[in-house]
């Protein structure tokens, strides 16, 4: 008998999966769809396609740096470089983290996101790492917004939604009294926001 465990899945990814199943068909059971996806991923990791090298790189928080990416820092008037080799960032023959690389010349605490520039394979220019992270976050938000309407439709089809209540005609307010009463001929005492008798002298 197989035992099952619960794993965390981000809500936007789950919504994208539901939208994909609705659009392209496939098993409607989410557990079966996720199991098939994991099995396919494991197969690709163990048996890569012939002639296609496996994808290597360094995962820096939300930013993925593919193999061949170069990193550059500026300290004391000169540039220092590191490169992603395999799954590590290599500088002077040893593996370092982005923070270690940023601090290795400054001898002080540095923010690697704002201190390091990145040039991935295929990039024509250097880009500050914090800008790449913002661009990636913006792409993720656009993908989530694009998948949200489809996912809502997949979770709650229009047939399952309760009918909208019929709008009842709103009652018109009673008309204002416009006839003059006996008090209309009295002189107005409150010409200002306060009464004259409330002023303390």
Backbone as JSON, one array per atom type, in Angstrom:
{
  "sequence": "XXXXXXXXXXXXXXXXXXXXXXXXXXXXXXXXXXXXXXXXXXXXXXXXXXXXXXXXXXXXXXXXXXXXXXXXXXXXXXXXXXXXXXXXXXXXXXXXXXXXXXXXXXXXXXXXXXXXXXXXXXXXXXXXXXXXXXXXXXXXXXXXXXXXXXXXXXXXXXXXXXXXXXXXXXXXXXXXXXXXXXXXXXXXXXXXXXXXXXXXX",
  "N": [[0.85, -1.19, 0.0], [0.57, 2.19, -0.89], [1.83, 5.1, 0.61], [0.75, 8.45, 1.03], [1.82, 11.85, 0.89], [1.57, 15.28, 1.84], [2.41, 18.1, -0.1], [3.73, 21.38, -0.6], [2.34, 23.7, -2.85], [2.55, 26.48, -4.86], [-0.11, 28.86, -5.08], [-0.6, 30.32, -7.58], [0.64, 28.57, -9.42], [-0.92, 26.28, -9.16], [-3.35, 27.26, -10.14], [-2.63, 27.74, -12.8], [-2.2, 25.13, -13.64], [-4.79, 24.04, -13.42], [-6.1, 25.61, -15.33], [-4.72, 24.8, -17.63], [-5.43, 22.08, -17.8], [-8.15, 22.34, -18.26], [-8.13, 23.54, -20.75], [-6.6, 21.89, -22.48], [-7.44, 19.35, -21.97], [-7.09, 16.06, -20.5], [-6.18, 14.25, -17.47], [-8.62, 14.89, -15.06], [-8.3, 14.77, -12.38], [-6.45, 16.39, -10.03], [-4.35, 15.4, -8.5], [-3.51, 13.17, -9.99], [-2.63, 14.47, -12.3], [-0.49, 16.02, -11.32], [1.17, 13.99, -10.39], [1.82, 12.72, -12.82], [3.26, 14.8, -14.02], [5.49, 15.05, -12.3], [6.64, 12.52, -12.59], [7.33, 12.6, -15.3], [9.22, 14.65, -15.26], [11.21, 13.5, -13.63], [11.98, 11.4, -15.29], [13.07, 12.81, -17.44], [15.23, 13.97, -16.16], [16.8, 11.76, -15.52], [17.12, 10.43, -17.92], [18.25, 12.11, -20.25], [17.51, 13.75, -23.37], [18.95, 12.41, -26.34], [21.95, 13.9, -27.47], [21.29, 16.35, -26.43], [22.45, 18.49, -24.07], [22.22, 18.36, -20.48], [20.47, 20.88, -18.59], [22.28, 23.2, -16.83], [23.08, 25.35, -14.07], [22.99, 28.18, -11.8], [20.85, 28.67, -9.12], [19.69, 31.52, -7.94], [18.02, 32.64, -5.44], [15.02, 33.79, -6.64], [15.99, 34.09, -9.16], [17.37, 32.57, -11.99], [20.51, 31.6, -13.05], [21.93, 30.63, -15.9], [24.36, 28.14, -16.99], [27.52, 29.45, -17.87], [26.99, 32.07, -17.45], [28.21, 35.29, -16.58], [29.44, 37.12, -13.82], [29.9, 40.36, -12.41], [31.67, 42.61, -10.37], [32.35, 45.8, -8.82], [35.07, 47.23, -7.37], [37.19, 49.33, -5.57], [38.1, 50.75, -7.85], [38.38, 48.87, -9.92], [37.2, 46.14, -11.97], [35.86, 42.98, -10.99], [35.53, 39.53, -11.68], [33.37, 36.67, -12.0], [32.19, 33.36, -12.8], [29.5, 31.24, -13.86], [29.8, 27.91, -13.57], [28.85, 24.79, -14.38], [26.82, 23.97, -11.77], [27.56, 25.95, -10.04], [28.94, 29.06, -8.81], [31.96, 30.22, -9.8], [34.91, 31.61, -8.63], [38.17, 32.66, -8.85], [38.95, 29.97, -8.85], [37.44, 28.71, -6.85], [34.28, 27.76, -5.38], [31.71, 30.09, -4.82], [29.17, 32.02, -3.16], [26.75, 34.46, -4.39], [26.75, 36.6, -2.54], [29.14, 36.19, -1.13], [30.95, 36.6, -3.2], [30.47, 39.3, -3.77], [31.36, 40.49, -1.39], [34.02, 39.83, -1.31], [36.0, 41.59, -2.17], [35.38, 44.09, -1.21], [35.53, 43.96, 1.52], [33.55, 44.38, 3.4], [30.1, 44.5, 4.42], [27.95, 43.93, 1.77], [25.28, 44.56, -0.53], [24.42, 42.14, -2.58], [22.57, 42.04, -4.66], [22.31, 44.67, -5.62], [24.94, 45.27, -6.08], [26.17, 43.55, -7.88], [26.65, 42.93, -11.35], [25.17, 41.26, -14.13], [25.7, 39.05, -16.82], [24.22, 37.08, -18.97], [24.43, 34.1, -21.07], [24.01, 35.04, -24.38], [23.07, 37.57, -23.74], [23.51, 41.03, -24.52], [24.54, 43.06, -23.06], [25.66, 44.16, -19.8], [23.68, 43.74, -16.87], [22.22, 45.01, -13.93], [21.76, 42.93, -11.11], [19.5, 43.24, -9.45], [17.68, 44.48, -11.13], [17.17, 42.49, -13.03], [15.88, 40.69, -11.35], [13.55, 42.15, -10.69], [12.36, 42.32, -13.25], [11.84, 39.61, -13.74], [10.0, 39.09, -11.69], [7.92, 40.75, -12.52], [7.16, 39.49, -14.91], [6.21, 37.09, -13.84], [3.98, 38.03, -12.42], [2.4, 38.97, -14.55], [1.87, 36.56, -15.85], [0.39, 35.25, -13.86], [-1.86, 36.93, -13.7], [-2.89, 36.57, -16.25], [-3.61, 33.89, -16.15], [-5.5, 33.83, -14.16], [-8.34, 34.52, -14.79], [-9.03, 32.29, -16.39], [-8.63, 30.21, -14.61], [-10.49, 30.73, -12.61], [-12.81, 30.34, -14.04], [-12.51, 27.64, -14.53], [-12.6, 26.51, -11.99], [-15.1, 27.33, -10.99], [-17.55, 26.82, -12.98], [-19.79, 28.52, -15.27], [-22.35, 27.43, -15.18], [-22.55, 26.45, -12.64], [-22.69, 28.62, -11.04], [-24.68, 30.66, -8.88], [-27.87, 32.04, -9.85], [-28.12, 35.47, -10.78], [-29.58, 37.81, -8.55], [-32.8, 39.2, -9.19], [-33.12, 42.56, -10.01], [-34.69, 44.78, -7.89], [-37.1, 47.32, -8.27], [-36.05, 50.46, -7.26], [-37.28, 52.4, -4.55], [-38.61, 55.63, -4.83], [-37.43, 58.55, -3.2], [-39.29, 60.44, -0.78], [-40.87, 63.49, -1.79], [-39.43, 66.75, -1.16], [-40.51, 69.13, 1.29], [-41.74, 72.12, 0.19], [-43.29, 74.24, 0.78], [-43.74, 77.3, 2.51], [-43.15, 77.71, 5.96], [-44.23, 78.9, 9.27], [-41.89, 79.6, 10.53], [-40.15, 80.54, 8.66], [-39.96, 83.25, 8.27], [-38.44, 84.28, 10.28], [-35.47, 85.97, 11.54], [-32.23, 84.92, 10.47], [-30.07, 83.36, 12.69], [-27.77, 81.85, 12.72], [-25.29, 82.59, 11.09], [-22.76, 81.82, 10.87], [-20.39, 79.08, 11.43], [-20.65, 78.62, 14.08], [-22.61, 79.39, 16.99], [-23.54, 82.62, 18.12], [-24.07, 82.93, 20.84], [-22.57, 80.92, 21.96], [-19.99, 81.71, 22.12], [-17.3, 82.32, 24.2], [-16.43, 85.05, 26.18]],
  "CA": [[0.0, 0.0, 0.0], [1.37, 3.4, -1.0], [1.47, 6.21, 1.49], [0.78, 9.75, 0.37], [2.21, 12.98, 1.72], [1.17, 16.59, 1.31], [3.5, 19.0, -0.46], [3.27, 22.74, -0.85], [2.31, 24.12, -4.25], [2.08, 27.87, -4.89], [-1.46, 29.03, -5.61], [-0.62, 30.63, -9.02], [0.98, 27.38, -10.21], [-2.11, 25.42, -9.16], [-4.34, 27.85, -11.06], [-2.17, 27.49, -14.17], [-2.43, 23.71, -13.93], [-6.23, 23.85, -13.65], [-6.43, 26.21, -16.62], [-4.16, 23.96, -18.69], [-6.25, 20.88, -17.92], [-9.41, 22.72, -18.88], [-7.93, 23.9, -22.15], [-6.04, 20.82, -23.3], [-7.93, 18.04, -21.55], [-6.19, 15.31, -19.64], [-6.84, 13.79, -16.24], [-9.21, 15.97, -14.29], [-7.85, 14.65, -11.01], [-5.23, 17.18, -9.89], [-3.28, 14.54, -7.98], [-3.0, 12.38, -11.1], [-1.89, 15.35, -13.21], [0.78, 16.37, -10.69], [1.99, 12.78, -10.39], [2.34, 12.54, -14.17], [4.27, 15.83, -14.26], [6.71, 14.72, -11.55], [7.26, 11.34, -13.21], [7.96, 13.03, -16.55], [10.42, 15.43, -14.91], [12.23, 12.56, -13.18], [12.47, 10.67, -16.46], [13.95, 13.69, -18.22], [16.48, 14.16, -15.42], [17.6, 10.54, -15.55], [17.39, 10.03, -19.31], [18.15, 13.3, -21.12], [17.38, 13.47, -24.79], [20.28, 12.26, -26.94], [22.49, 15.07, -28.14], [20.9, 17.58, -25.74], [23.08, 18.49, -22.76], [21.32, 18.76, -19.39], [20.54, 22.29, -18.25], [22.95, 23.48, -15.56], [23.1, 26.76, -13.72], [22.92, 28.53, -10.38], [19.56, 29.26, -8.73], [19.91, 32.59, -6.96], [16.67, 32.99, -5.0], [14.06, 33.61, -7.73], [16.67, 34.32, -10.44], [18.17, 31.44, -12.45], [21.67, 31.99, -13.87], [22.36, 29.43, -16.62], [25.81, 27.94, -17.09], [28.14, 30.4, -18.78], [26.69, 33.43, -17.01], [29.32, 35.96, -15.93], [29.09, 38.12, -12.81], [30.93, 41.39, -12.31], [31.54, 43.57, -9.27], [33.25, 46.95, -8.95], [35.65, 47.55, -6.07], [38.47, 50.03, -5.56], [38.51, 51.2, -9.18], [38.56, 47.81, -10.91], [36.15, 45.13, -12.05], [36.19, 41.61, -10.63], [34.63, 38.66, -12.44], [33.13, 35.27, -11.64], [31.44, 32.7, -13.86], [28.73, 30.06, -13.48], [30.32, 26.69, -14.18], [28.01, 23.73, -13.86], [25.79, 24.5, -10.87], [28.23, 26.77, -9.04], [29.62, 30.29, -9.21], [33.39, 30.0, -9.56], [35.77, 32.79, -8.63], [39.54, 32.29, -8.46], [39.08, 28.53, -8.65], [36.63, 28.15, -5.77], [32.85, 28.05, -5.46], [31.27, 31.15, -3.91], [27.8, 32.5, -3.33], [26.79, 35.85, -4.86], [27.11, 37.5, -1.44], [30.57, 36.04, -0.87], [31.68, 37.24, -4.29], [30.35, 40.76, -3.62], [32.12, 40.93, -0.22], [35.41, 39.36, -1.32], [36.94, 42.69, -2.43], [35.03, 45.29, -0.46], [35.84, 43.72, 2.94], [32.45, 44.93, 4.19], [28.82, 43.95, 4.0], [27.44, 44.5, 0.51], [24.05, 43.99, -1.07], [24.83, 41.54, -3.85], [21.59, 42.35, -5.7], [22.59, 45.98, -6.21], [26.37, 45.41, -6.31], [26.64, 42.69, -8.96], [26.06, 42.99, -12.69], [25.05, 39.91, -14.67], [25.63, 38.92, -18.28], [23.92, 35.69, -19.29], [24.72, 33.76, -22.47], [23.04, 35.66, -25.28], [22.87, 38.98, -23.39], [24.44, 41.93, -25.2], [25.11, 44.02, -22.12], [25.58, 43.83, -18.38], [22.48, 44.23, -16.21], [22.28, 44.86, -12.48], [20.98, 41.75, -10.71], [18.2, 43.63, -8.91], [16.78, 44.77, -12.25], [16.74, 41.2, -13.57], [14.91, 40.11, -10.42], [12.29, 42.87, -10.86], [11.76, 41.92, -14.52], [11.3, 38.27, -13.59], [8.79, 39.18, -10.85], [6.85, 41.34, -13.34], [6.69, 38.44, -15.82], [5.41, 36.15, -13.05], [2.69, 38.65, -12.14], [1.61, 38.97, -15.78], [1.4, 35.19, -16.08], [-0.67, 34.96, -12.89], [-3.07, 37.66, -14.08], [-3.44, 35.95, -17.45], [-4.18, 32.59, -15.81], [-6.54, 33.94, -13.13], [-9.71, 34.36, -15.29], [-9.24, 30.92, -16.83], [-8.7, 29.32, -13.45], [-11.77, 30.95, -11.94], [-13.83, 29.68, -14.86], [-12.35, 26.2, -14.38], [-13.02, 26.11, -10.66], [-16.54, 27.56, -10.86], [-18.15, 27.07, -14.29], [-20.92, 29.44, -15.24], [-23.57, 26.7, -14.84], [-22.6, 26.21, -11.21], [-22.85, 29.88, -10.32], [-26.09, 30.95, -8.59], [-28.38, 33.11, -10.71], [-28.06, 36.81, -10.19], [-30.91, 38.21, -8.08], [-33.47, 40.21, -10.01], [-33.03, 43.87, -9.36], [-35.99, 45.32, -7.54], [-37.15, 48.78, -8.53], [-35.78, 51.24, -6.05], [-38.34, 53.33, -4.21], [-38.19, 57.02, -4.93], [-37.58, 59.23, -1.91], [-40.44, 61.35, -0.68], [-40.47, 64.85, -2.21], [-39.18, 67.71, -0.09], [-41.53, 70.16, 1.53], [-41.29, 73.4, -0.35], [-44.17, 75.34, 1.2], [-43.15, 78.12, 3.58], [-43.76, 77.56, 7.27], [-44.23, 80.15, 10.04], [-40.54, 79.97, 10.98], [-39.32, 81.01, 7.56], [-39.84, 84.7, 8.29], [-37.58, 84.69, 11.38], [-34.1, 86.29, 11.08], [-31.27, 83.83, 10.59], [-29.07, 83.64, 13.72], [-26.52, 81.09, 12.51], [-24.63, 82.98, 9.86], [-21.43, 81.22, 10.86], [-20.4, 77.68, 11.85], [-20.92, 78.58, 15.52], [-23.65, 80.32, 17.44], [-22.97, 83.78, 18.8], [-24.2, 82.78, 22.28], [-21.62, 79.91, 22.44], [-18.66, 82.28, 22.2], [-16.94, 82.75, 25.55], [-15.61, 86.27, 26.17]],
  "C": [[0.89, 1.24, 0.0], [0.88, 4.43, 0.02], [1.6, 7.51, 0.73], [1.16, 10.81, 1.38], [1.73, 14.26, 1.06], [2.41, 17.41, 1.02], [2.91, 20.36, -0.76], [3.37, 23.07, -2.33], [1.8, 25.55, -4.28], [0.72, 27.97, -5.59], [-1.48, 29.4, -7.09], [-0.29, 29.42, -9.88], [-0.21, 26.43, -10.28], [-3.17, 25.95, -10.12], [-3.93, 27.64, -12.52], [-2.41, 26.05, -14.57], [-3.9, 23.45, -14.22], [-6.63, 24.42, -15.01], [-5.92, 25.36, -17.78], [-5.0, 22.7, -18.89], [-7.58, 21.18, -18.57], [-9.25, 22.95, -20.38], [-7.51, 22.72, -23.01], [-6.56, 19.43, -22.93], [-6.91, 17.34, -20.68], [-6.9, 14.89, -18.38], [-7.36, 14.97, -15.43], [-8.84, 15.91, -12.81], [-6.51, 15.37, -10.88], [-4.08, 16.32, -9.39], [-2.67, 13.71, -9.1], [-2.18, 13.23, -12.05], [-0.54, 15.72, -12.62], [1.71, 15.18, -10.63], [2.6, 12.54, -11.75], [3.44, 13.56, -14.47], [5.57, 15.51, -13.54], [7.41, 13.52, -12.17], [7.95, 11.71, -14.52], [9.24, 13.8, -16.27], [11.54, 14.5, -14.45], [12.82, 11.78, -14.34], [13.42, 11.54, -17.27], [15.26, 13.94, -17.49], [17.39, 12.95, -15.52], [17.98, 10.15, -16.96], [17.26, 11.25, -20.2], [18.09, 12.89, -22.58], [18.77, 13.35, -25.42], [20.7, 13.5, -27.69], [22.14, 16.37, -27.45], [21.51, 17.58, -24.35], [22.09, 18.89, -21.67], [21.54, 20.23, -19.03], [21.17, 22.46, -16.87], [22.89, 24.99, -15.32], [22.98, 26.93, -12.23], [21.6, 29.2, -10.1], [19.8, 30.25, -7.6], [18.54, 33.14, -6.56], [15.7, 32.75, -6.15], [14.71, 33.71, -9.11], [17.55, 33.12, -10.79], [19.27, 31.96, -13.37], [22.16, 30.74, -14.6], [23.88, 29.34, -16.7], [26.38, 28.85, -18.17], [27.85, 31.84, -18.42], [27.91, 34.02, -16.3], [28.79, 37.0, -14.96], [30.24, 39.09, -12.67], [30.64, 42.29, -11.12], [32.59, 44.66, -9.46], [33.75, 47.31, -7.56], [37.0, 48.22, -6.27], [38.99, 50.31, -6.97], [38.73, 50.1, -10.2], [37.4, 46.83, -10.85], [36.72, 43.77, -11.63], [35.13, 40.71, -11.23], [34.54, 37.28, -11.81], [32.27, 34.68, -12.74], [30.69, 31.5, -13.31], [29.25, 28.88, -14.28], [29.55, 25.53, -13.56], [26.88, 24.33, -13.04], [26.38, 25.4, -9.8], [28.76, 28.05, -9.66], [31.08, 30.13, -8.82], [34.12, 31.32, -9.67], [37.14, 32.4, -8.07], [39.65, 30.81, -8.08], [38.27, 27.94, -7.52], [35.18, 28.6, -5.92], [32.47, 29.09, -4.4], [29.79, 31.41, -4.15], [27.86, 33.94, -3.86], [27.2, 36.84, -3.77], [28.6, 37.4, -1.11], [31.4, 36.71, -1.96], [31.63, 38.76, -4.15], [31.2, 41.27, -2.47], [33.61, 40.63, -0.32], [36.41, 40.49, -1.55], [36.65, 43.91, -1.57], [35.39, 45.17, 1.01], [34.81, 44.37, 3.85], [31.18, 44.28, 3.69], [28.33, 44.69, 2.76], [26.13, 43.83, 0.16], [24.35, 43.46, -2.46], [23.85, 41.88, -4.97], [21.89, 43.68, -6.38], [24.06, 46.15, -6.59], [26.85, 44.64, -7.54], [25.9, 42.97, -10.26], [26.15, 41.59, -13.3], [25.0, 39.99, -16.19], [25.46, 37.45, -18.62], [24.3, 35.38, -20.73], [23.62, 34.31, -23.37], [22.74, 37.11, -24.95], [23.92, 39.84, -24.09], [25.1, 42.91, -24.24], [24.95, 43.51, -20.69], [24.32, 44.47, -17.78], [22.61, 44.0, -14.71], [21.32, 43.75, -12.06], [19.61, 42.13, -10.18], [17.2, 43.95, -10.02], [16.29, 43.48, -12.89], [15.69, 40.56, -12.67], [13.56, 40.81, -10.55], [11.59, 42.47, -12.16], [11.15, 40.53, -14.44], [10.02, 38.29, -12.76], [7.63, 39.77, -11.65], [6.3, 40.31, -14.32], [5.82, 37.44, -15.08], [4.03, 36.73, -12.76], [1.81, 38.67, -13.38], [1.06, 37.59, -16.08], [0.28, 34.82, -15.12], [-1.96, 35.66, -13.26], [-3.71, 37.06, -15.32], [-4.13, 34.64, -17.13], [-5.36, 32.7, -14.86], [-7.95, 33.81, -13.71], [-10.0, 32.94, -15.74], [-9.41, 29.98, -15.65], [-10.02, 29.5, -12.72], [-12.88, 30.27, -12.72], [-13.74, 28.17, -14.71], [-12.84, 25.73, -13.03], [-14.52, 26.25, -10.5], [-17.12, 27.86, -12.22], [-19.41, 27.92, -14.16], [-22.2, 28.72, -14.82], [-23.7, 26.5, -13.34], [-22.83, 27.48, -10.41], [-24.34, 30.13, -10.05], [-26.58, 32.08, -9.49], [-28.34, 34.45, -10.0], [-29.45, 37.22, -9.74], [-31.49, 39.31, -8.97], [-33.46, 41.54, -9.27], [-34.43, 44.42, -9.12], [-36.0, 46.82, -7.81], [-36.97, 49.54, -7.22], [-36.9, 52.24, -5.82], [-37.8, 54.75, -4.27], [-38.36, 57.69, -3.58], [-38.77, 60.19, -1.94], [-39.99, 62.76, -1.09], [-40.31, 65.78, -1.01], [-40.34, 68.67, 0.05], [-40.99, 71.5, 1.03], [-42.19, 74.56, 0.09], [-43.54, 76.04, 2.4], [-43.91, 77.9, 4.87], [-43.66, 78.86, 8.04], [-42.81, 80.56, 10.45], [-39.67, 80.54, 9.86], [-39.12, 82.52, 7.59], [-38.93, 85.19, 9.41], [-36.19, 85.03, 10.86], [-33.15, 85.12, 11.35], [-30.22, 84.2, 11.62], [-27.74, 82.98, 13.4], [-25.94, 81.43, 11.15], [-23.26, 82.33, 9.74], [-21.54, 79.76, 11.32], [-20.7, 77.54, 13.33], [-22.02, 79.58, 15.85], [-23.01, 81.43, 18.25], [-23.03, 83.61, 20.33], [-23.22, 81.74, 22.84], [-20.21, 80.47, 22.57], [-18.39, 82.76, 23.61], [-16.05, 83.97, 25.47], [-14.74, 86.31, 27.41]]
}
